[in-house]
Amino acid sequence: MHADQFPILIFLHGWGQSAQIWHQQIKYFSAHYSTYTIHLPGHGGAPNISQAHWAQHITDEINHVSQGSPVLLMAWSLGGQIALHIQQHIHNLTGLVLVSTTPCFRQQEDWQYGCNDEVWQGFSQAATTQNPKLMQRFFQMMLHGDKLTRKDMQTIAKEAINKQQPPTQQSLQAGLSLLSNLDLRKILAHIAVPSLIVHGVQDVIVPQEAGQYLSHAIPHATLQVFEECGHAPFLTHHAAFNQQLEAWWKNLSM
């Protein structure tokens, strides 16, 4: 099979990180398939834009890059929420992969599967101060639940974090605003494309119950959970993640 028989694989990262976080997926998939990574505005060297224009900007970039080809969109955390928000405007979308994603990030009276206030205050403080130690603590929190040595964690961070082009304060604040305000529960029943929901059982940022909720609320959804895994299964369980993702979307095209 040739690459042009398959969708273009587009990867969208989450808050405070960059497209570099997908390096294990790009290395694995780009040898045989068309791949493309998107930077959230103000992340990874991308220019800042007003938060009000984030969704349209990302939609336009996806549609421009795909040039009419089928699109398989892989999105993580905040990126997953944005993917849910814009999916109906993506041309030729053939599938969604939502990693560590929630329809509603913060806890509410009618939503118990959200981030608690203590974790939220940590995010807010990191965004306000841009303190490298706080951002490092957030990264460590992402990997909570994975059985990693300190050396493993340092290696993962070195490969996955873009230290040369850290996110801007404006973009961190804009991302937090989206995390605080997006509530996508009402649109889930209208998602028409097959969706793969991937979640780590030990995720302390987005509880695994949020992923289970997505898998029940989205009509054509499959849930894949990773045991002993936190908020970034594509980093800490990359071999299994890549293989299961490939098997899932190849099965779609049969």
N, C-alpha and C positions, 0 to 999 in steps of 0.2 A: 504494500500500500504506500501511496505517496502522501506527503504531508498535506497537500492541498485537498485531499479527501476528508480531512479532519478539520474541526473548528480551530480557529486561532485561540490559543490559551492566554487569557489576560488575567494578570494578578494584581490585586489591589490590597495594600497593606493597611495597618491600623494606626491608632494614635501614638505619636511620639517616635515612630520608627521610620523606615524608608523602604524602598523597593529592594534594598540589599537583603532584607530579612527573608526573601524568597530564594536565596542563592542556591539552596539544595534542589529546589524544584526546577529552576532555570537550567542548572547543570544537567539534571536528569532528562528533562523533556525537550530542551532546545536542540538536542542532537537529531531528533526525528520529526519534531513538530514546530509549527510557528508559535513563538511565545512573545509576550510583551508585558512589561511591568509599568504600572502607573504610580507616580508619586502623588500623594495628597498635596494640595497647595501648601507651600511653606515648609515642606518636608523634603529632605534629601537634595536640597539645592533648588527645588522648584520655586517659582516666584509666589509671593503672597497674593491672595485675592480675597475679596470680601467673602465672609462665610455664606452670605446670601446667594453667592454665585457658585459655590462649590459643586453642588449637584449637577448643574447645567454644564459646568466646565468639564467634569469627569465624563458625563454622558457624551459630550461632543468629542472628547479625545478618543473614547472607545469607538464611537461610530466612524471617526476619521481613520483610525488605525485599521479597523476591520475591513473597510472598503467593500462592504457587501458580503464578505465571507461569514460563515457561521461563527458565533462567538460562544465560548465556554468561559464564564467569568468566575474566577476563584477569588474570594474576598474574606478578609480576616478581621474580626473584632469590629472596630468602628467602620472599617472598609466594608464589612458584611452588612452593617446597617445601611450604609450608603447604597450598596448594591440592591438591597431590598427596596429602598426608596426610589431608585431610578430604573429598575429592571424593565418596566413596561415601555421605556423610551429607548431601549437598546435595540438596534436593528439586528435581526437574525439571531437573537439570543436562543441558544439551543439547550443551555443548562446553567444552573447556578451551583456553586460549591461554597457553602457558608461555614467558615471555620471559627469556632469559639464566638459565635454570633448570638445576639439577643434582639428581640423586637423592641425592647425597652430596657435601657441600661440601668437606670436607678430604681431602687425599691419605691413602691407606691402602695397606697392602701389596698388597691386591687391587683398588685403585682409584687409578689414576694420573692421572685427569682432574679432580683436585681442586685446591683452593687450596693453595699451598705454605706452608711454615712462616713464611717471611719476610713474606708478605702477611698471614697470620693474626696475626702479632705486631703488625703495624700496626693491624689492627682492634681487637685486644685493648687496645692502648695508648690508642687513641681512645676506647674505651668506658670505660676506667678513669678517664681524666683529663678526658674531655669537652673536650679542647683544641680550640678552633675551627679552629686551623691543621691539626690532624690530620684533622678531619672534612672540611676543605676539600681536603686532599691525597687523601682517599678519593674525593671527588667528581671530582677531576681524573683519578684512576685509572680511574674509571668511563668517562670519555670518551677514555681512551687508545686510539689507533688511528683515531680520527676526525680527518679533516683540518680542524681548526678553528684559527682565529686566536685570540689571547688575548682579543680583544674578543668573538668568537663565544662563547667559553667563559664569559666574564663575563655575557653576555646570557642564556645558557641557565641559568646558576646563579641569576641574579636572578629569573628567571621560575619556576624549578622548585623552589627551596629555600624552605621555610617558616622564615624566620629569627625570626619572632615567637614561634613555638612549637616550639623544638627538641626532639628526643627526650630523655627523661629518662635518667639514668644507669642506673636500674633496668631500663628497657626495652631499652637497648643491651646490657646484660649478659644479659638474658633472651633477646634475639635471638641473641646469640653462642652461648649455651648450645644453642639449637635448631639453629643452623648446625653446631655441633660434634657433635651427637648424632643428628640425623636421618639415617637411611639407608633410603631408600625403594625400593631396587632390587627387592626381592622383591614389591612390590605392583604394579609397572608392567604386568605381563602381564594384570592383572585390571581395568585401566581400560577401561570399556565405551564411553565417549563419544568422538566424534571429537576429536582434539587437534591444535592447530597449535603447532609448536615453532619459536620465532624466536630466532636467535642471531647475534651479531656475530662475524665471523671473527677480529678482533683483540682479543677480550675477554681481559683479563689477570686478571680476578677469577674468572670461571667459564670455563674453556677450552671452545672450540667443540666439542671431542670429547665433552663432557658432553651437549650438545644433540643431537649425532649419535647418542649412545647412547640417549637418550630416544626419538628418532624410530624407532629399530629395536626398542626394547623395548616400547613402547606399541602395541597392536594397530592402532588406526585413527589413525595419526599422519602428519602432513605436516610436512616440514622446510622452513623458509624462512631462508636465511642472507643477511646483509648484508655485503658487502665493505667494506673500509676503515671498519669500525665496531667500537666497543667494547661496553661492558656495557649501554648504554641506547639501543638502536636506535629506540625510540618517541620519544626526545627529539631525537636528532641526525638521524634519517631519518624524521621524523614523517609527512611527506606520503605517502611510499611505504609506510610501515608502516600507516597508516590505510587506505589504498586496498587493500592486500593483505589486511588483516584483514577488511575489509568484503566483498571479493570471496570470500574463503574461507567466511565464515559464510553469505553469501547462497547460495552454491553448496550448502551443507548443507541449506538449507530448500527447495531445488528438488525 
